[in-house]
Amino acid sequence: MKKKTKENLQNTFERWLKEHKIKNKEKQEYQKRISQEMEEEKRNLSRKGKFRKIFIWTGVVIAYDIFRMVLRYYSERNLFEISDLVFSAIVIGIYSYYIFNYSKLKDENESKK
């Protein structure tokens, strides 16, 4: 009886492990396919799409600045900080450079490999 229970338990575990490996492999393949599709989408982004991404990112940065200003207002400090505005402009500039030169930078990195 003990041997049969032990064998059943072992068989169940092996079957579960096999199914788990198959599911993990399918998930990895799916994730790989999705990441390749996203990579192609990033490379082939139109000019309008690039501006849309930059516009959305600018909105996020401005929302962050407003949030910081609200926190400063409630802590009774200076509402405007020049350093925050300069930092925001630099972040938006770097992101814009990255978006507009993404395919060129990616091609250079692939050619180095």
C-alpha positions in Angstrom: 0.0 0.0 0.0 2.8 2.4 0.9 4.6 1.6 -2.3 1.5 2.2 -4.4 0.8 5.5 -2.7 4.4 6.6 -3.1 4.4 5.6 -6.8 1.1 7.5 -7.3 2.6 10.6 -5.6 5.7 10.4 -7.7 3.8 9.9 -10.9 1.5 12.8 -10.1 4.5 15.0 -9.3 6.3 14.0 -12.5 3.2 14.7 -14.6 2.8 18.1 -12.9 6.4 19.0 -13.5 6.2 18.0 -17.1 3.0 20.1 -17.6 4.6 23.0 -15.7 7.7 22.9 -18.0 5.5 22.9 -21.1 3.5 25.8 -19.8 6.6 27.8 -19.0 8.1 27.1 -22.4 4.9 28.3 -24.0 4.9 31.4 -21.9 8.5 32.1 -22.8 7.8 31.7 -26.5 4.8 34.0 -26.2 6.8 36.6 -24.3 9.6 36.4 -26.9 7.1 36.9 -29.8 5.4 39.8 -28.0 8.8 41.5 -27.3 9.9 41.1 -31.0 6.6 42.6 -32.1 7.0 45.6 -29.7 10.6 46.0 -31.0 9.4 46.2 -34.6 6.6 48.6 -33.6 9.2 50.9 -31.9 11.5 50.8 -34.9 8.7 51.5 -37.4 7.0 54.2 -35.4 5.7 57.0 -37.7 6.5 60.7 -37.1 3.0 61.2 -35.7 3.4 58.3 -33.3 6.7 59.7 -32.1 5.2 63.1 -31.4 2.3 61.3 -29.6 4.7 59.4 -27.4 6.6 62.6 -26.6 3.3 64.5 -25.9 2.2 61.7 -23.5 5.6 61.7 -21.7 5.5 65.5 -21.4 2.1 65.2 -19.8 3.5 62.7 -17.3 6.4 65.0 -16.4 4.1 68.0 -16.0 1.8 66.0 -13.8 4.8 65.1 -11.7 5.8 68.8 -11.4 2.2 69.7 -10.4 2.3 67.0 -7.7 5.6 68.3 -6.4 4.1 71.9 -6.3 1.1 70.7 -4.4 3.3 68.9 -1.8 5.3 72.1 -1.4 2.2 74.2 -1.0 1.0 72.0 1.9 4.4 72.0 3.5 4.5 75.8 3.2 7.6 76.1 1.1 8.4 77.9 -2.2 5.8 76.8 -4.7 8.1 77.1 -7.8 11.6 75.6 -7.9 13.7 76.4 -11.0 15.6 73.2 -10.5 12.5 71.1 -11.0 11.6 72.9 -14.2 15.1 72.6 -15.6 15.2 68.9 -14.6 11.8 68.4 -16.4 13.1 70.1 -19.5 16.2 67.9 -19.5 14.2 64.7 -19.1 11.8 65.6 -21.9 14.8 66.5 -24.1 16.6 63.2 -23.4 13.4 61.2 -24.1 12.7 63.1 -27.3 16.3 62.4 -28.5 15.8 58.7 -27.6 12.5 58.4 -29.4 13.6 60.1 -32.6 16.9 58.2 -32.8 15.8 54.8 -31.5 16.1 52.9 -34.7 19.5 54.5 -35.5 20.8 53.7 -32.1 19.4 50.1 -32.2 21.0 49.5 -35.6 24.4 50.7 -34.3 24.2 48.4 -31.3 23.3 45.4 -33.4 26.2 46.1 -35.8 28.6 46.2 -32.9 27.6 42.7 -31.8 
